[in-house]
Amino acid sequence: MQEQKTNSSSTGKRNNTRLAAVKALYAAQINEKIDSKKSPTQLTIDIVEFYFETEGKNKNLDQEFLIELIQGVFKNTEELDNAIRSKLNEGWKLERLGPVILSVLRTAIFEIMNCNDTHLNVIINEYVTITRSFFDEKEVGFVNGVLDKIGHEVRS
């Protein structure tokens, strides 16, 4: 993975890319229920093409990073879900989490596990901010808690 640049346009691009990945993975979950014939690779291609067509050739997204996040989540879903399950309270099941929360958690945990060039607090803060754009503080706190616990286990 490329080293993250520190200028503000690069940071904004990275932030936008994370949000696009979450949206894309959410769309893939919904699409999978409608059309399960498509492979994760084909879904990735379709989603990336969609984003780059609809966002005006996407000068605000890092296509390489977007593909890395989406494909990484698709390829590691079982491992990511096991990490999430390990942090759920007794009696809670993964199926109880909605597709948006799952998309946020899977993407964030993938990045925590695989993108060591980005500081843990930056990753957690980015995904907490994304969660805040969709949910109230209860869900934001939940996501923050799960990511904090997993992040400190993985990066200790």
Phi and psi in degrees as a GROMACS rama.xvg file:
@    title "Ramachandran Plot"
@    xaxis  label "Phi"
@    yaxis  label "Psi"
@TYPE xy
-70.2186  148.528  GLN-2
-71.1613  138.402  GLU-3
-72.8888  129.602  GLN-4
-77.3884  159.148  LYS-5
-101.221  -5.56491  THR-6
-73.8932  160.935  ASN-7
-67.2403  -32.9978  SER-8
-68.8324  -35.4256  SER-9
-68.0361  -40.3125  SER-10
-64.1264  -43.9141  THR-11
-62.2724  -39.3953  GLY-12
-63.597  -42.4032  LYS-13
-65.0096  -42.9891  ARG-14
-60.8853  -47.8832  ASN-15
-60.8823  -36.7067  ASN-16
-68.0414  -40.142  THR-17
-61.1358  -45.5844  ARG-18
-62.9258  -42.0583  LEU-19
-61.9069  -38.9364  ALA-20
-63.8761  -43.4052  ALA-21
-61.2511  -47.0642  VAL-22
-61.7784  -41.3906  LYS-23
-65.3092  -41.7986  ALA-24
-69.3125  -34.8907  LEU-25
-62.0508  -48.0101  TYR-26
-60.2302  -38.8571  ALA-27
-64.3204  -39.2462  ALA-28
-62.8016  -42.4104  GLN-29
-68.0854  -44.2284  ILE-30
-63.6576  -36.8523  ASN-31
-60.2107  -34.9924  GLU-32
-71.7868  -28.0242  LYS-33
-87.9479  -44.6637  ILE-34
-135.257  85.3696  ASP-35
-80.0715  3.4386  SER-36
-77.4895  -21.1444  LYS-37
-80.1416  136.705  LYS-38
-76.8008  159.573  SER-39
-55.7377  -36.3603  PRO-40
-63.9953  -44.5203  THR-41
-66.8605  -39.4041  GLN-42
-60.2646  -41.9209  LEU-43
-59.0475  -48.5979  THR-44
-60.1552  -48.0254  ILE-45
-59.0645  -45.1644  ASP-46
-67.2723  -45.4978  ILE-47
-63.1209  -43.4657  VAL-48
-60.7946  -42.6936  GLU-49
-58.3785  -48.9049  PHE-50
-62.7653  -40.7656  TYR-51
-76.0349  -21.8915  PHE-52
-80.8049  -45.7885  GLU-53
-79.7101  -19.8163  THR-54
-98.8661  27.2687  GLU-55
61.0617  52.1206  GLY-56
64.9733  12.0304  LYS-57
42.3887  63.7726  ASN-58
-68.8659  -11.8406  LYS-59
-102.547  11.623  ASN-60
-125.199  149.27  LEU-61
-98.0545  100.015  ASP-62
-58.9059  -41.9905  GLN-63
-61.655  -44.8581  GLU-64
-67.3058  -39.7002  PHE-65
-59.8626  -46.9872  LEU-66
-63.8201  -41.3215  ILE-67
-59.2408  -45.8305  GLU-68
-64.8323  -49.2668  LEU-69
-63.9286  -50.4613  ILE-70
-65.2487  -36.1148  GLN-71
-62.2485  -41.5494  GLY-72
-67.2637  -44.9882  VAL-73
-58.3841  -44.3737  PHE-74
-74.1916  -22.2119  LYS-75
-120.646  21.5184  ASN-76
-55.9878  -43.1129  THR-77
-62.2599  -46.5884  GLU-78
-62.9685  -42.7013  GLU-79
-64.4827  -43.4411  LEU-80
-65.3379  -36.221  ASP-81
-64.3663  -38.1049  ASN-82
-64.086  -41.5979  ALA-83
-64.9164  -47.3818  ILE-84
-55.4525  -38.3211  ARG-85
-65.3738  -16.933  SER-86
-106.813  -0.338272  LYS-87
-80.288  146.149  LEU-88
-63.3152  154.118  ASN-89
-55.751  135.325  GLU-90
92.7272  -13.6584  GLY-91
-88.3704  139.994  TRP-92
-117.512  151.302  LYS-93
-56.1202  -36.2296  LEU-94
-62.7496  -17.8925  GLU-95
-76.7809  -19.6206  ARG-96
-81.0877  139.168  LEU-97
-74.8615  165.748  GLY-98
-64.2943  -29.8834  PRO-99
-70.6649  -48.8406  VAL-100
-58.8409  -44.0266  ILE-101
-61.0744  -41.4633  LEU-102
-63.3779  -42.7452  SER-103
-62.6941  -51.2925  VAL-104
-63.0814  -46.4482  LEU-105
-60.7028  -45.1734  ARG-106
-65.2625  -45.9161  THR-107
-62.5986  -45.633  ALA-108
-66.0844  -38.7854  ILE-109
-58.4327  -46.9038  PHE-110
-64.6341  -40.8424  GLU-111
-59.2785  -42.9232  ILE-112
-75.7567  -24.7717  MET-113
-123.945  -8.50568  ASN-114
-119.034  70.984  CYS-115
-69.923  -9.50231  ASN-116
-79.2044  -7.25687  ASP-117
-111.339  130.053  THR-118
-60.2233  141.459  HIS-119
-53.93  -46.0888  LEU-120
-62.7297  -33.925  ASN-121
-64.3911  -46.612  VAL-122
-61.2003  -49.803  ILE-123
-60.1902  -46.809  ILE-124
-61.021  -39.7101  ASN-125
-62.0029  -46.0467  GLU-126
-76.2022  -27.5606  TYR-127
-66.0984  -41.7877  VAL-128
-62.8028  -41.992  THR-129
-61.0534  -45.2352  ILE-130
-60.2773  -41.4916  THR-131
-61.6608  -27.8452  ARG-132
-74.5067  -13.3369  SER-133
-113.381  -26.1584  PHE-134
-133.292  172.825  PHE-135
-85.8137  178.362  ASP-136
-61.2569  -29.0259  GLU-137
-60.1089  -48.8606  LYS-138
-69.6402  -37.0245  GLU-139
-60.3273  -45.5711  VAL-140
-62.5491  -39.33  GLY-141
-61.4171  -50.4266  PHE-142
-61.2074  -45.6653  VAL-143
-57.9135  -45.1702  ASN-144
-63.4651  -45.5853  GLY-145
-63.0302  -47.5196  VAL-146
-65.4937  -38.4103  LEU-147
-62.814  -46.1221  ASP-148
-63.9911  -47.5133  LYS-149
-66.5008  -43.4208  ILE-150
-58.4376  -43.6802  GLY-151
-73.0233  -27.8471  HIS-152
-69.933  -47.3129  GLU-153
-70.568  -38.9859  VAL-154
-102.483  11.8597  ARG-155
